[in-house]
Amino acid sequence: MKDDVRNASQPFVPDAGDYAARIREGAPFPRGATYTGSGVNFAVFSAHATGVDLCLFDEAGEHEIARIPMPEYTNEVWHVHIDGLQPGTVYGYRVHGPYDPANGHRFNPNKLLMDPYARRHLGELTWAPEIFGYELGSPEGDLSFDTRDSAPFVPKCVVVDAADTPLVPTRHRVPWDSTVFYEAHVRGMSMRHPEVPEHLRGTFAGLAQQPLVRYMKELGVTSVELLPVHSFVNDSYLLDKGLTNYWGYNSIGFFAADPRYFSRQDPSEFREMVDALHEAGLEVILDVVYNHTAEGNELGPTLSFKGIDNASYYRLMPDDRRYYINDTGTGNTLNLSHPRVMQMVTDSLRYWVQEQHVDGFRFDLATILGREDHGFEQRNGFLNACMQDPVLSAVKLIAEPWDCGPGGYQVGGFPPGWAEWNDRFRDDVRAFWKGDESMASKLATRFSASADMFNHHGRRAWSSVNFITAHDGFTLHDLVSYQDKHNEANGEDNRDGHSDNRSWNCGAEGPTEDEAINALRRRQQRNLLSTLLLAQGTPMLVAGDEFGRSQQGNNNAYCQDNDISWLQWQAIDDAGRAQQDFTRRLLALRRELGVLRRSRFLNGEYNEDLGVTDSMWIAANGETLTQEQWNDAHMKCFGIVLDGRSRESNIRRHAGDATVLVVFNSHHDVVEFTMPPVANGERWIGLIDTNVPQRPELPRFSPGEGYTVSPHSLLLFLLESDNQSGRRAEAIMTVQQA
């Protein structure tokens, strides 16, 4: 153990140069650097430090101009107020205490540390031996102690004036039952967009440009879900290979947006982007990574939390606190069981809602957030804190409900009020459409919002966030074009990324000149899009899937900050434009037909009071499916009738929605489907046939009439009666042609 101990109870004379006379006690709250009008208050939590130095730098962050020991220690928070300091002040911390890895302590005042609450960062990390708390190459490993200064190599923090930031955001709230997520990357959206000025491409200002905002609005999505924007670190092994951490799942600051996404040195640019999207009626959801940090395990660098209070910020192995619990698979796990760490995370979330105006969060590896020492707990401290918080409980909270630890798969296990990514929807829908057997009942369950996992504790159907693709995995185009992953560009000999993709290349691996295969691929994409956007639950569409974006078979493009990941707007061909139009039609139909997005789970039971069955599964002969048919592994063509008269809530009264029929056929052959019976004078109007993506008019079919369903096709019909004089059909036709 190496000691670096300052007795905080003894008086000392600060070696602070011209700043000595301007030092005041300050306050322990709020944490971070707060401009007070007369100066700046600095407050940083550390339960085990023996002293903290505030380090001030010149505007460029290149030279340390003052080192001020923080004089006060209140409730485990070190604090000081420096009169006369202004917004724009560049700073960092050096923290004193024992260097004793065996007991979880890694204090080293030779390492400049980033403030966990910093609102803005300056500069990028340079990978050098100086950023490690121990001597690289020493036979003692991380038990050794490095005395070199890391300040020239690490990002600095910048004081921000939040006085002009309204605490009550103006926000366009989208009801859950109307929500459609659009997962996008700030940089990838605009890097190749011809109508975004070159100097704004890849930035928040670029995403706020009207051509992009208008495109997303007209597409029909409601909520833009951005991959991580928190300040993050590029891994050294990627930089050595000429690659980068494109996705950004390697956070080092939970209050600061990454400097790489700014077109100018003004932190208001992020909020301006949010406000521009709000102006168009679009929500902004942030993908956030509170499960781990970029400091890695015991061999990782000392950048912030590790040097401030390693034993508090991270979960350590109980029998040897030199090592980290690694339930995230990234080297460390943030310790949300500690009240100050939980407070930091909830403070961060409130900051992004109240001061930056975002509308919700998707939590990466969210099972971590619900972990206690004994495992995942649905009612743990953090999840309870979110649900009782008047700010956080009012925004959208979406969990990625798994991690790498024991019992880490928790789909359906989060508490009421949360929505969850449903990977079972992804896997079962993919398997059905590639023609796997025994998938009919699974497809039916997923299409009905996965009540088997989510229908408990009063949760609603929107709790299931349905997706076919996400940033992690094949794009929609590649899902139907590649049997295997092709990740050679990642420099890992194609060993990285998932191998179980449930993909089908339709007869050729990758690009082909065979028009029959290409036509089948386009139809399969329409089948998958239709299943996603017509299903009960909350759909998530990935940016570019609506026009067939390809990553050349790469299903793990996390390190590809280039044309593999960027949306190639100018390369959209006729097939891509047709798929865009088809996606817009689907989203318009979802908006128009309320029965497609009910909050109440549909259970298929007959309601005697209303004389209605909310949903009925239909065999190809037009009759209700029998249990024997459900058990038939070869059944691949069937339909569902969603009765728009069924109650929308527990109030027992008829709803006024339209009734629809959806037909699925994953057979390789045509199937003759008999239109199911309805009341006299009613008929079925064909809205969608994925084998005939564009129709000049809407065909009508009588009950009992046959419809030849093409191989690998999905159909959507609307029930229309004579006494409605076709008004609803005409309205739908208008939607179809819009």
C-alpha positions in Angstrom: 0.0 0.0 0.0 1.2 3.5 -0.8 -0.1 6.3 1.4 -0.8 9.8 0.2 -2.6 11.2 3.2 -3.5 14.7 4.0 -5.3 15.2 7.4 -8.3 17.2 6.4 -8.9 18.2 10.0 -5.7 20.2 10.2 -5.4 23.8 8.8 -3.2 24.5 5.9 -2.2 27.4 3.7 -3.4 26.9 0.1 -0.6 27.1 -2.5 -3.0 28.9 -4.9 -1.0 31.9 -6.1 -3.3 34.9 -7.0 -6.4 32.8 -6.1 -5.5 32.5 -2.4 -7.4 35.6 -1.3 -10.5 34.6 -3.3 -11.1 31.2 -1.6 -14.3 30.7 0.3 -15.7 27.7 2.0 -18.4 27.1 -0.5 -21.2 24.6 -0.2 -21.5 20.8 -0.7 -24.5 21.1 -2.9 -25.1 21.0 -5.8 -22.3 18.7 -7.0 -20.1 19.8 -9.8 -19.0 23.3 -10.8 -21.8 25.9 -10.4 -21.5 29.5 -11.4 -23.0 31.6 -8.7 -22.8 35.1 -10.2 -19.9 36.1 -7.9 -17.7 33.1 -8.7 -17.8 29.3 -9.0 -18.7 26.7 -6.4 -17.0 23.3 -6.7 -18.2 20.2 -4.9 -17.1 16.6 -5.4 -18.1 13.5 -3.5 -15.4 11.1 -2.1 -16.0 9.0 1.0 -12.4 7.8 1.3 -10.2 10.7 0.1 -8.0 12.5 2.5 -7.8 15.6 0.4 -8.8 17.1 -3.0 -7.0 19.7 -5.1 -8.9 21.9 -7.5 -6.7 22.4 -10.6 -7.3 25.4 -12.8 -6.0 25.6 -16.4 -5.7 28.2 -19.2 -8.4 28.5 -21.8 -6.9 25.9 -24.0 -6.5 23.4 -21.2 -2.8 23.1 -21.8 -1.2 24.7 -18.7 -2.2 24.3 -15.1 -2.2 27.8 -13.6 -3.3 27.1 -10.0 -3.7 24.2 -7.6 -6.1 24.9 -4.8 -6.6 22.4 -2.0 -10.3 22.3 -1.3 -10.7 23.3 2.4 -14.1 21.9 3.4 -15.4 18.4 3.8 -19.1 18.1 4.6 -21.1 14.8 4.5 -18.3 13.2 2.4 -18.4 16.0 -0.1 -15.3 18.3 -0.7 -16.1 21.8 -1.6 -14.8 25.3 -2.2 -16.0 28.6 -3.7 -13.5 30.7 -5.8 -14.6 34.3 -6.1 -14.4 35.9 -9.5 -14.2 32.8 -11.6 -16.4 32.9 -14.7 -18.1 30.4 -17.0 -15.5 29.0 -19.4 -13.1 28.3 -16.6 -11.1 25.1 -17.3 -10.5 22.7 -14.4 -10.0 19.2 -13.1 -9.2 17.5 -9.8 -6.4 15.7 -8.1 -7.5 13.5 -5.2 -5.3 12.3 -2.3 -5.7 9.1 -0.3 -4.2 5.6 0.0 -3.1 3.7 -3.0 -4.2 0.3 -1.7 -5.8 -1.8 -4.6 -6.2 -4.8 -2.3 -8.8 -2.8 -0.4 -10.3 -1.1 -3.4 -8.5 2.3 -3.1 -6.6 3.7 -6.1 -5.9 7.3 -5.2 -3.1 8.9 -7.1 -2.8 12.8 -7.1 -0.5 12.6 -10.0 -3.5 11.9 -12.2 -5.8 14.7 -13.2 -9.4 13.6 -12.9 -12.5 14.7 -14.7 -15.4 16.0 -12.6 -18.3 13.4 -12.7 -20.7 16.3 -12.8 -19.0 18.4 -15.5 -21.4 19.9 -18.0 -18.8 20.3 -20.7 -15.5 18.6 -21.6 -12.5 20.0 -23.5 -10.1 18.0 -25.6 -9.8 14.2 -26.2 -8.0 11.5 -24.4 -4.5 10.6 -25.5 -3.5 7.1 -24.7 -0.2 7.3 -23.0 1.5 5.5 -20.0 0.9 8.6 -17.9 -2.9 8.1 -17.7 -2.6 4.9 -15.7 -2.4 5.0 -11.9 0.2 2.2 -12.0 3.4 1.8 -14.0 2.8 0.0 -17.2 5.1 -2.9 -17.6 6.0 -3.1 -13.9 6.3 -6.6 -12.6 3.9 -5.5 -9.8 1.2 -4.7 -12.3 -1.6 -2.5 -11.0 0.0 -2.8 -7.5 2.7 -0.4 -8.6 2.4 3.4 -8.3 3.0 5.8 -11.2 4.2 9.3 -10.3 4.0 10.9 -13.7 1.5 13.8 -14.4 -1.4 12.8 -16.6 -2.8 16.3 -17.2 -1.3 16.8 -20.7 -3.1 13.6 -21.9 -6.6 13.8 -20.5 -9.7 15.9 -21.3 -10.4 18.8 -19.0 -13.7 20.1 -17.6 -15.3 23.5 -18.3 -17.6 25.6 -16.1 -20.9 26.3 -17.8 -23.4 29.0 -17.0 -26.9 27.4 -16.7 -28.6 30.6 -15.6 -30.3 31.1 -19.0 -31.5 27.5 -19.2 -35.3 27.2 -18.6 -36.0 24.5 -16.0 -39.4 23.8 -17.4 -38.9 22.4 -20.9 -41.4 23.0 -23.6 -42.0 19.5 -24.9 -44.3 17.7 -27.3 -45.5 14.7 -25.3 -46.4 11.7 -27.5 -48.8 9.2 -25.9 -47.3 5.8 -25.4 -49.9 4.2 -27.6 -49.0 6.5 -30.5 -45.2 6.2 -30.1 -42.9 5.0 -32.9 -39.2 5.0 -32.0 -36.6 5.8 -34.7 -33.1 4.7 -33.6 -30.5 7.0 -35.1 -26.9 8.1 -34.7 -26.1 11.8 -34.6 -23.1 11.6 -36.8 -24.4 8.9 -39.2 -27.6 10.7 -40.0 -26.0 13.7 -41.6 -22.5 12.8 -42.8 -23.7 12.0 -46.3 -26.8 14.1 -46.5 -26.5 16.4 -49.5 -28.8 19.1 -48.0 -26.8 19.5 -44.8 -24.0 22.0 -45.0 -20.6 20.2 -44.9 -19.4 22.1 -41.8 -22.4 20.9 -39.9 -22.4 17.3 -40.9 -22.0 14.8 -38.1 -23.1 17.3 -35.4 -26.1 18.2 -33.3 -26.6 21.2 -35.6 -26.5 18.9 -38.6 -29.3 16.7 -37.2 -31.3 19.9 -36.5 -31.3 20.9 -40.2 -34.8 21.1 -41.6 -34.3 18.6 -44.5 -33.6 15.9 -41.9 -36.2 17.0 -39.4 -38.8 17.2 -42.1 -37.8 13.8 -43.4 -38.3 12.1 -40.0 -41.6 13.9 -39.5 -43.0 13.0 -42.9 -41.8 9.4 -42.5 -44.3 9.1 -39.6 -42.0 8.3 -36.6 -42.7 10.2 -33.4 -39.6 9.8 -31.2 -36.0 10.0 -32.3 -33.8 7.7 -30.1 -30.2 8.8 -30.3 -27.3 6.4 -29.7 -25.1 7.6 -26.8 -24.2 11.3 -26.8 -22.6 11.4 -23.4 -18.9 12.2 -23.5 -17.0 8.9 -24.3 -13.6 7.5 -24.8 -12.1 5.9 -27.9 -10.5 2.5 -27.0 -6.7 2.4 -27.6 -6.9 -1.0 -29.4 -9.4 0.5 -31.9 -7.2 3.6 -32.5 -4.2 1.3 -33.1 -6.2 -0.3 -35.9 -7.3 3.0 -37.4 -10.9 2.5 -36.0 -12.9 4.3 -33.5 -15.7 3.8 -30.9 -18.4 4.9 -33.3 -21.5 3.9 -31.2 -20.2 5.6 -28.1 -21.0 3.0 -25.5 -18.0 3.9 -23.4 -19.0 6.9 -21.3 -16.7 9.0 -19.1 -19.1 11.8 -18.3 -22.8 11.6 -17.6 -23.6 15.4 -17.8 -21.6 16.4 -20.8 -22.4 15.8 -24.5 -19.4 14.6 -26.4 -17.4 17.4 -27.9 -17.1 15.6 -31.2 -20.8 16.3 -31.9 -20.6 20.0 -31.7 -20.1 22.3 -34.7 -19.1 25.1 -32.4 -17.9 25.5 -28.9 -21.3 26.3 -27.4 -23.1 23.7 -25.2 -26.4 25.2 -26.2 -26.1 23.5 -29.6 -27.5 20.2 -28.1 -30.6 22.0 -26.7 -31.1 23.8 -30.0 -31.2 20.5 -31.7 -33.8 19.2 -29.2 -35.9 22.3 -29.6 -35.8 22.0 -33.4 -37.1 18.4 -33.2 -39.8 19.5 -30.7 -40.9 22.2 -33.1 -41.7 19.4 -35.6 -43.6 17.4 -32.9 -40.8 14.8 -32.5 -39.6 13.6 -29.1 -35.9 13.0 -28.3 -34.9 9.9 -26.4 -31.3 9.4 -25.3 -29.6 6.0 -25.2 -27.7 6.2 -21.9 -24.9 4.0 -20.5 -25.0 4.2 -16.7 -23.9 0.5 -16.2 -20.1 1.0 -16.6 -17.5 3.7 -17.4 -14.6 3.9 -19.8 -12.0 3.3 -17.0 -12.1 -0.5 -17.5 -10.9 -3.0 -14.9 -7.8 -2.9 -12.6 -5.6 -2.5 -15.7 -7.6 0.4 -17.1 -6.7 4.1 -17.0 -7.4 6.5 -14.1 -9.6 9.3 -15.6 -12.3 10.1 -13.1 -14.3 7.8 -10.8 -11.4 5.4 -10.2 -9.2 8.1 -8.8 -11.9 10.0 -7.0 -13.3 7.1 -5.0 -12.9 3.7 -6.6 -14.4 1.8 -3.7 -17.6 3.8 -3.8 -18.2 4.2 -7.5 -17.6 0.6 -8.6 -18.8 -2.9 -7.6 -15.7 -4.7 -6.4 -15.2 -8.4 -5.7 -16.2 -8.9 -2.1 -13.4 -11.4 -1.4 -10.6 -9.4 -3.2 -11.4 -5.7 -3.7 -8.5 -5.3 -6.1 -10.8 -6.7 -8.8 -14.0 -5.5 -10.3 -17.3 -7.3 -10.7 -17.8 -7.4 -14.5 -21.6 -8.0 -15.0 -21.4 -5.6 -18.0 -18.7 -7.5 -19.9 -16.7 -4.2 -20.2 -14.4 -4.6 -17.2 -16.3 -2.7 -14.5 -19.8 -2.2 -13.2 -21.0 1.1 -11.7 -22.2 0.7 -8.1 -25.7 2.1 -8.0 -26.3 0.5 -4.6 -24.2 3.4 -3.2 -26.5 6.4 -2.5 -24.1 9.0 -3.8 -23.6 7.1 -7.1 -27.4 6.6 -7.4 -27.8 10.3 -6.7 -25.3 11.1 -9.5 -27.2 9.0 -12.0 -30.6 10.5 -11.1 -29.1 14.0 -11.0 -27.8 13.3 -14.5 -31.2 12.1 -15.8 -33.0 15.2 -14.3 -30.3 17.4 -15.9 -31.0 16.1 -19.4 -34.8 16.4 -18.9 -35.0 19.8 -17.1 -32.1 21.6 -18.7 -31.6 19.9 -22.0 -35.3 19.1 -22.6 -35.1 15.5 -23.6 -38.2 13.3 -23.4 -36.9 10.0 -22.1 -34.1 7.4 -21.9 -33.2 4.0 -23.2 -31.0 2.4 -20.6 -28.2 0.2 -21.9 -27.8 -3.1 -20.0 -30.5 -1.9 -17.7 -30.5 -5.1 -15.5 -27.3 -3.6 -13.9 -29.4 -0.7 -12.7 -31.6 -3.1 -10.8 -28.8 -5.1 -9.3 -28.1 -5.4 -5.6 -25.5 -7.7 -4.0 -27.8 -10.7 -4.2 -28.9 -10.1 -7.8 -31.6 -8.2 -9.8 -34.4 -6.8 -7.8 -37.5 -5.4 -9.5 -38.1 -2.9 -6.6 -34.5 -2.0 -6.0 -33.3 1.5 -4.9 -32.6 3.0 -8.3 -35.8 1.7 -10.0 -37.9 2.9 -7.1 -36.1 6.3 -7.2 -37.1 6.8 -10.8 -40.7 5.9 -10.3 -41.2 8.2 -7.3 -39.3 11.1 -8.9 -41.7 13.8 -10.2 -39.4 14.6 -13.1 -38.3 11.1 -14.2 -41.6 9.3 -13.7 -43.1 11.7 -16.2 -40.8 10.8 -19.1 -40.3 7.6 -21.1 -38.1 5.0 -19.5 -37.0 2.1 -21.6 -34.9 -0.8 -20.4 -32.5 -3.0 -22.3 -33.5 -5.8 -19.9 -30.3 -7.9 -19.8 -26.7 -7.9 -18.8 -23.8 -10.4 -18.7 -24.2 -11.3 -15.0 -26.0 -14.2 -13.3 -29.7 -13.9 -13.8 -29.1 -11.1 -16.1 -31.9 -11.8 -18.6 -34.9 -9.9 -17.2 -37.3 -9.3 -20.2 -40.7 -8.6 -18.7 -39.2 -8.3 -15.2 -39.0 -4.5 -14.9 -41.6 -2.6 -12.7 -44.7 -0.9 -13.9 -44.1 2.4 -15.7 -41.1 1.0 -17.7 -41.1 -0.2 -21.3 -38.5 -2.8 -22.3 -36.7 -3.9 -25.5 -38.3 -7.2 -26.5 -35.6 -9.4 -28.1 -38.1 -12.3 -28.2 -40.1 -10.3 -30.8 -37.0 -9.8 -32.9 -36.0 -13.5 -32.8 -39.4 -15.0 -33.2 -40.5 -12.7 -36.1 -37.2 -13.3 -37.9 -37.5 -17.1 -37.5 -41.1 -17.1 -38.7 -40.4 -15.1 -41.9 -37.3 -17.1 -42.8 -39.6 -20.2 -42.8 -38.7 -22.0 -39.6 -41.3 -24.6 -38.4 -43.3 -24.5 -35.2 -43.3 -20.7 -35.2 -47.0 -19.9 -35.6 -47.9 -19.7 -32.0 -44.8 -17.7 -31.2 -45.5 -15.2 -33.9 -49.0 -14.8 -32.6 -47.8 -14.1 -29.1 -45.3 -11.5 -30.2 -47.7 -9.8 -32.6 -50.1 -9.5 -29.6 -47.6 -7.5 -27.5 -46.1 -10.5 -25.7 -48.6 -10.7 -22.9 -46.8 -13.8 -21.7 -44.0 -11.5 -20.4 -45.6 -8.1 -19.9 -49.3 -8.6 -18.9 -48.8 -8.3 -15.1 -49.0 -5.6 -12.4 -51.2 -3.4 -14.6 -48.6 -3.0 -17.3 -49.8 -2.0 -20.7 -49.3 -3.4 -24.1 -46.9 -0.5 -25.0 -44.4 -2.0 -22.4 -43.2 -4.3 -25.2 -40.8 -2.3 -27.4 -40.8 -4.4 -30.6 -37.9 -4.4 -33.0 -36.6 -6.4 -35.9 -33.2 -4.7 -36.0 -31.2 -2.4 -33.8 -27.8 -0.7 -34.0 -26.3 -4.0 -32.8 -26.8 -6.7 -35.6 -27.7 -6.8 -39.2 -29.6 -4.0 -40.9 -33.0 -5.0 -42.4 -31.5 -5.2 -45.9 -28.6 -7.4 -44.7 -30.9 -9.6 -42.6 -32.5 -10.9 -45.9 -29.2 -10.8 -47.9 -26.6 -12.6 -45.8 -26.7 -16.0 -44.1 -23.5 -15.2 -42.1 -21.9 -12.1 -40.6 -19.1 -10.4 -42.6 -17.2 -8.3 -40.0 -13.7 -8.5 -41.6 -13.5 -4.7 -41.6 -13.4 -4.8 -37.8 -10.0 -6.3 -37.7 -10.9 -9.3 -35.6 -10.9 -12.0 -38.2 -14.7 -12.1 -38.2 -14.8 -13.5 -34.7 -16.8 -10.6 -33.2 -20.5 -10.1 -33.4 -23.3 -12.6 -33.0 -23.4 -15.7 -35.2 -27.1 -16.6 -34.4 -28.8 -14.0 -36.6 -31.8 -16.0 -37.8 -31.2 -14.5 -41.2 -31.9 -15.8 -44.6 -30.1 -14.7 -47.7 -32.9 -15.8 -50.0 -30.6 -17.9 -52.2 -27.4 -16.0 -52.6 -24.8 -14.5 -50.2 -24.6 -10.7 -50.5 -25.3 -8.6 -53.6 -26.6 -10.5 -56.7 -27.8 -9.8 -60.2 -30.6 -12.4 -59.9 -33.8 -10.3 -60.1 -35.9 -13.1 -58.6 -33.8 -13.2 -55.5 -33.8 -9.4 -55.2 -37.5 -9.3 -55.6 -37.9 -11.9 -52.8 -35.5 -9.8 -50.6 -37.6 -6.7 -51.1 -40.8 -8.6 -50.3 -39.2 -10.1 -47.1 -38.2 -6.6 -46.0 -41.8 -5.5 -46.5 -43.0 -8.5 -44.5 -40.7 -7.7 -41.6 -41.6 -4.0 -41.7 -45.3 -4.8 -41.8 -45.1 -7.2 -38.9 -43.3 -4.6 -36.9 -45.5 -1.6 -37.6 -48.9 -3.4 -37.5 -48.2 -5.4 -34.2 -49.5 -4.4 -30.8 -46.8 -2.8 -28.6 -44.4 0.0 -29.4 -42.4 -0.3 -32.6 -38.8 0.7 -33.0 -37.5 1.4 -36.5 -33.7 1.8 -37.2 -32.7 4.7 -39.3 -32.1 3.6 -42.9 -34.1 0.4 -42.7 -36.9 2.2 -44.4 -34.9 2.5 -47.6 -32.8 -0.7 -47.4 -29.5 0.6 -45.9 -26.7 -2.1 -46.0 -23.6 -2.5 -43.8 -22.1 -5.0 -46.3 -23.0 -7.9 -44.0 -21.3 -6.3 -40.9 -23.4 -7.1 -37.9 -21.2 -5.3 -35.4 -20.3 -2.0 -36.9 -19.6 -0.4 -33.5 -16.1 0.7 -34.7 -17.0 1.8 -38.2 -17.1 5.6 -38.4 -17.3 5.6 -42.1 -19.6 4.7 -45.1 -20.3 1.3 -43.6 -22.3 3.0 -40.8 -23.3 6.4 -42.3 -26.7 6.7 -44.1 -26.0 6.9 -47.8 -28.8 9.3 -48.8 -27.6 9.9 -52.3 -27.3 6.2 -53.1 -31.0 5.5 -52.5 -32.3 3.9 -55.7 -35.8 3.3 -57.0 -36.2 0.2 -54.8 -35.1 2.2 -51.8 -37.6 5.0 -52.6 -40.4 2.5 -53.0 -39.5 1.0 -49.6 -39.6 4.5 -48.1 -43.1 5.0 -49.5 -44.2 1.6 -48.2 -42.9 2.5 -44.7 -44.7 5.8 -44.8 -48.0 4.1 -45.7 -47.6 1.5 -42.9 -47.0 4.3 -40.4 -49.9 6.3 -41.7 -52.1 3.2 -41.3 -50.9 2.7 -37.8 -51.9 6.3 -37.0 -55.3 6.0 -38.7 -56.3 2.5 -37.4 -56.4 2.8 -33.6 -57.1 -1.0 -33.2 -53.5 -1.6 -34.3 -52.1 0.2 -31.2 -54.3 -0.6 -28.2 -52.9 -0.1 -24.7 -55.0 -2.9 -23.4 -53.7 -6.4 -24.0 -56.0 -8.3 -26.4 -56.9 -11.7 -25.0 -59.1 -13.3 -27.6 -62.0 -13.7 -25.1 -65.6 -13.2 -26.0 -67.2 -10.2 -24.1 -70.8 -11.1 -23.5 -71.8 -7.5 -22.5 -70.6 -6.2 -25.9 -71.0 -9.3 -28.0 -67.4 -8.8 -29.3 -64.2 -10.9 -29.3 -61.3 -8.4 -29.4 -59.1 -10.7 -31.5 -59.6 -14.0 -33.4 -56.9 -16.1 -35.0 -58.1 -17.5 -38.3 -57.0 -20.5 -40.3 -56.6 -20.4 -44.1 -60.1 -21.9 -44.4 -61.5 -18.8 -42.8 -62.5 -20.5 -39.6 -61.1 -20.1 -36.1 -57.9 -21.9 -35.5 -58.1 -25.1 -33.5 -55.6 -26.3 -31.0 -54.6 -29.1 -33.3 -53.8 -26.5 -36.0 -51.8 -24.4 -33.5 -49.8 -27.6 -32.7 -49.1 -28.3 -36.4 -45.3 -27.5 -36.9 -45.9 -27.0 -40.6 -48.7 -24.3 -40.3 -47.3 -21.1 -41.8 -50.3 -19.3 -43.1 -53.0 -17.9 -40.8 -54.6 -14.6 -39.9 -55.9 -12.5 -37.1 -59.1 -10.4 -37.0 -58.8 -7.3 -34.7 -62.3 -6.1 -33.9 -62.4 -2.3 -33.7 -65.6 -2.4 -31.6 -63.8 -4.1 -28.7 -63.3 -1.9 -25.6 -60.2 0.3 -25.6 -60.0 0.2 -21.8 -61.7 -1.5 -18.8 -64.7 0.7 -19.4 -67.2 -1.7 -20.9 -68.4 0.1 -24.1 -67.8 -0.2 -27.8 -64.9 1.5 -29.4 -65.3 3.2 -32.7 -62.2 1.8 -34.4 -62.1 0.0 -37.7 -61.9 -3.8 -37.8 -58.9 -5.3 -39.7 -57.6 -8.7 -40.8 -53.9 -9.4 -41.0 -52.8 -12.5 -42.9 -49.3 -14.0 -42.6 -47.8 -16.6 -45.1 -44.2 -17.7 -44.6 -44.7 -20.8 -46.9 -42.6 -21.1 -50.0 -45.9 -21.8 -51.9 -49.1 -19.9 -52.6 -52.0 -20.6 -50.2 -55.7 -20.1 -50.9 -57.1 -18.1 -48.0 -60.8 -17.9 -47.4 -62.0 -14.5 -46.2 -63.6 -15.0 -42.8 -67.4 -14.4 -42.2 -68.7 -11.1 -41.1 -72.2 -9.5 -40.8 -74.4 -9.1 -43.8 -73.5 -6.3 -46.1 -69.9 -6.1 -45.0 -66.8 -6.8 -47.1 -63.1 -6.9 -46.8 -61.0 -4.1 -48.5 -57.4 -5.0 -49.4 -55.0 -2.3 -48.0 -51.7 -4.1 -48.1 -50.3 -7.0 -50.0 -46.5 -7.2 -49.7 -46.3 -9.0 -53.0 -48.1 -6.1 -54.7 -46.6 -3.1 -52.9 -48.4 -0.5 -55.0 -52.0 -0.7 -56.1 -54.0 1.9 -58.2 -57.2 1.0 -56.3 -58.4 -1.0 -53.3 -59.9 -4.4 -54.1 -63.0 -5.6 -52.2 -63.7 -9.2 -51.2 -66.9 -10.8 -49.8 -66.9 -13.2 -46.9 -66.2 -16.7 -48.1 -64.4 -15.5 -51.2 -60.9 -16.9 -51.8 -57.7 -14.8 -52.0 -54.6 -16.4 -53.4 -51.8 -15.5 -51.0 -48.4 -15.3 -52.6 -45.4 -17.1 -51.0 -43.7 -15.1 -48.3 -46.4 -12.4 -48.1 -48.4 -10.4 -45.5 -51.8 -8.9 -46.2 -53.9 -6.3 -44.4 -57.6 -5.9 -45.0 -60.1 -3.4 -43.6 -63.7 -4.4 -42.9 -66.1 -2.0 -44.6 -69.9 -2.0 -44.6 -72.4 -0.7 -47.2 -74.0 1.7 -44.8 -70.7 3.5 -44.3 -70.7 4.3 -48.0 -67.0 3.6 -48.3 -66.1 6.8 -46.4 -63.5 5.1 -44.3 -62.1 3.3 -47.4 -61.8 6.6 -49.2 -60.0 8.1 -46.2 -57.6 5.1 -46.1 -57.1 5.5 -49.8 -56.1 9.1 -49.2 -53.6 7.9 -46.6 -52.3 5.2 -49.0 -51.6 7.8 -51.7 -50.2 10.5 -49.5 
